[in-house]
Amino acid sequence: MEETKSTLSKSMRLLYVYAMATGAIFTFMCYWDGIFMSYTGPATFLAFALMTLAILPTAFVYAEYSTMLPAAGSCLVFNTVGLNKHAGFWSAWLIMCAWVAVPAAGVLGILEWLNHQFGLALSGNTATIVGAVILCFWCALSLYKNVVAGKVQSFMLMAGMIGVIVCSIMFLCSGHWSFDNFRNFFTSSNMKEWGGAFASTGIAWAVGCSFMITPFFGFETVPAMVEEGTFPIKDQKKAILGSVVTCGAIYVIFYFCMAGAMPWEELTNSGDCHPFVTFEALKYCFGDKIAWFVLVMGIVGIVFPIGTSVLGFWYSAVRMIYAMGRQNFLPKQFSYTNRFNQPILPNILILVVSIGFIAMQSITAFFDLMAFACALCYALTSISSMVIDARHPEWPRPYKCAKIIKVLSVIIMLACSFFTTIGIGPRTWYGFIGYMAVGVILWLYMICYKWRHEKVWMKTPDGDMEF
């Protein structure tokens, strides 16, 4: 097997890896707030609490995997070693479906906030140009020293979390906060689509709850940066589990405080999924006298969370493509790095794809798709972990995950996959079919040509193995 011409740089402290993962999970708090509140009503905070518990088993699986197989590529590596190269390819393709959508979705969120806050009316070609400039900044940051990206990520993350906590306290102390606003606790916008039969059984709310997996995917970015860490391998679990718990706690606190500040019907326009409901709640509670704080929350509640999320997933997607080039899933040119030890072609590819998504102005359908793709990938990875337990019980595991946890992860993620399929609309399915069709073409090329000449290989506790 042929080694890559260049490697990643070991310079990431545990704090920076934790910040990258937490920042990736730390969702578009004050932009997708209308979606969250519409899908799960006044009980949104409960949906986030339940999803925190539901995602932890999968986080435990990744914590074990990332210490046993410490290589960039996460699910690509895990499922290739656990099952086969086809499972590795398709798990990577699924998770990339969510990862590559984040930069474009984030930029569109920032542009929409600029229009909302300053009345700029950015649209069409103008929006594409401004968005492309923003994306070029992220690309340049990703191509530079990873320590710089880690410091920028840490600053934006801390500022965003502090702003959200301050806003939560303001809602509680506003004088408008009341338990009366939690009436119709399990209201969901999905009831409009399916009517009272589903509403009475709670399926409408359960479907909305299953989509809450989208604000949690991102902990898998830790294994993507494992080759760049300066800390002991076993400490990766701190970044993985810590990122999930940190974001889960903030989500629960924030949406509990906001749900009690204003009647749900007024806050969400009876569940129409429009963004920036946080700002509407602030104006409802305090009027125009805190317009300055609404602007601050736009920065720390939209720009910074989007910035941290995009940077975290950009880094992860780059390293996934880098690993695919290095391990013969893609041409080796994708594994070449610059003088800062940052992959070149993967960064350029993500920049081009993201600009293309912005030009199409159709990224909003990907919110639901992210949930489905992530849940399916997590289920496959959890199954793979049990297969490795059976095949290689002798492999050292610096962190050991109990079998029951892995079983729970499979069950929970398959359930999330099922419920998200109920809620996904035709437009999203068309996008998914198109994305998977591209994957099929690439996969068939690998089978018919590249894999006939070059074997897929992975680093394992038994040394380099071909698949």
Salt bridges, closest charged atoms under 4 A:
GLU64 OE2 - ARG397 NE 3.59
GLU64 OE2 - LYS406 NZ 2.78
GLU227 OE2 - ARG326 NH2 2.71
GLU228 OE2 - ARG319 NE 2.61
ASP235 OD1 - LYS238 NZ 3.54
ASP272 OD1 - HIS274 ND1 2.42
GLU280 OE2 - HIS274 NE2 2.89
ASP389 OD1 - ARG397 NH2 3.14
ASP389 OD1 - LYS400 NZ 3.86
ASP389 OD2 - LYS406 NZ 2.44
GLU394 OE2 - HIS392 ND1 3.25
GLU454 OE1 - LYS332 NZ 3.60
GLU454 OE2 - LYS450 NZ 2.79
ASP464 OD1 - LYS459 NZ 3.78
